[in-house]
């Protein structure tokens, strides 16, 4: 979400999405509130600090780690204030193991992705940190049915060997898909069978790999789908995987009418030959990616637009 006021963000997400609020991230506050830094602050027995090139592993928790944890606590305080007595789904999110490995540097400046042992240790630390985070959210909001989202915008680049080295002249070797799947499965498993969503706003989302890793839902930018994705999407829906379809822009642009925003979803459903009545059960409508780059006013409008578009889809699936 845009801005730096935790209470205002919590008020917006609980007011606009009264049946599916979420713990907002506010990266405009600076290092430690950004996507990588926020999740780095959740790690157990691994610490990171800000360098000119980005986040790098350190020996002890310094001021950057403390700042990240402080902001997370502030966000939790605000969400707890606006969810008193709430019962229902509540989404929290963190960076997934592969985007985190691509975004964190070893002490030599190379990406953690370059070291299989570091990737393994990072995934284990993340899993333990998420376990503690989920416990904290349950304690603060006991009526919440927690949905865990893992943000993996770099996953496709990791699988294709497209993540650059520190020099920028080469790329890191592609990660074996079975290894990638296994690490994801380990982190997904920390939720103990609870719903886990993986978000990837890149083209060619690996739907089949994510389903094998045990995710409950896959979140993606709907505008990036191609006909090549049809079979994977059809198999996902028939296998019970929910789709978080990003149909609303994440930046300030004129919004179409809600029915127009879901026209592509209806078209896809017809093309796949899926039963229209499945739409409301199988699809959640979202912004295409994060709203941090939008104005606060547009962010509020985008969330409200998602709600209206979802009602349009449920009321008239055909």
PESUL-V876334 format. One record per backbone hydrogen bond with DSSP energy under -1.0 kcal/mol. NH is the residue of the N-H (numbers start at 0). CO is the residue of the C=O. Records with the same first field share a line. If there is no record, write none. Layout:
BEGIN
NH=CO + CO
END
This chain:
BEGIN
8=4
9=5
10=6
11=7
12=8
13=9
14=10
15=11
16=12
19=16
22=90
28=25
29=26
32=29
37=33
38=34
39=35
40=36
41=38
48=55
50=53
53=50
55=48
56=104
57=46
65=61
66=62
67=63
68=64
69=65
70=66
71=67
72=68
73=69
74=70
75=71
76=72
77=73
78=74
79=75
80=76
81=77
85=82
87=142
89=144
90=20
91=146
93=148
95=150
99=95
100=96
101=97
102=98
103=99
104=54
105=109
108=105
111=103
112=100
113=110
114=111
118=114
119=115
120=116
121=117
122=118
123=119
124=120
125=121
126=122
127=123
128=124
129=125
130=126
131=127
132=128
133=129
134=130
135=131
136=132
137=133
138=134
139=135
140=136
143=140
144=87
146=89
147=194
148=91
149=196
150=93
151=198
154=151
157=153
158=154
159=155
161=156
164=169
171=162
174=157
179=175
180=176
181=177
182=178
183=179
184=180
185=181
186=182
187=183
188=184
189=186
190=187
191=188
193=190
196=147
197=216
198=149
199=218
206=204
209=205
210=206
211=207
212=208
213=210
214=209
215=195
216=195
217=241
218=197
219=243
221=245
223=220
224=221
228=225
229=226
232=228
233=229
234=230
235=231
236=232
237=233
238=234
239=236
240=235
241=215
242=281
243=217
244=283
245=219
246=244 + 285
247=285
260=256
262=259
265=261
266=262
267=263
268=264
269=265
270=266
271=267
273=268
277=274
278=275
281=277
282=278
283=242
285=244
287=247
293=290
298=294
299=295
300=296
301=297
302=298
303=299
304=300
305=301
306=302
307=303
308=304
309=305
310=306
311=307
312=308
313=309
314=310
315=311
END
